[in-house]
Amino acid sequence: MIQHPYVTEKATLMAEKDNVLQFIVDTNDTKTTVKREIESLFKVKVERINMMMTMKGKKKAIVSFAEANTATELAQGWEYSEVRKWT
């Protein structure tokens, strides 16, 4: 289950340059479950997912999208208040 987007300066640069978004997810989630959830929630095609544990013990999913500019379009559609609700 996606908990919230991981928004930092570096994550924003990666969205613009590499067409990826980062999310904090449940520690029990797998790449497959995160892929299904992202594709159904945002109606986009996911190309690849990398997972890692943060220094704070949370699981982060780095999601690459198949179509160009998908990450920036999704991120621009989020308002600060929407992201704040996820945290």
C-alpha angles and dihedrals in degrees: 000000000000110000099184144318116277103233120186134136090261092048090051092051090049090051091054098040105032103023093240135131128200126220135182107231137181113286091237095055121113129208090258095054092046091049092052092048095048093047094049096041098048100023093232136125115253116212101186142350129206120191130203141163117244124225087256092059097255124130117242125198118204106202123199118198128217098220120065118255094011093126095052092045092052094044093048090053092059118089120209090248091056093051089046090057090057093058 
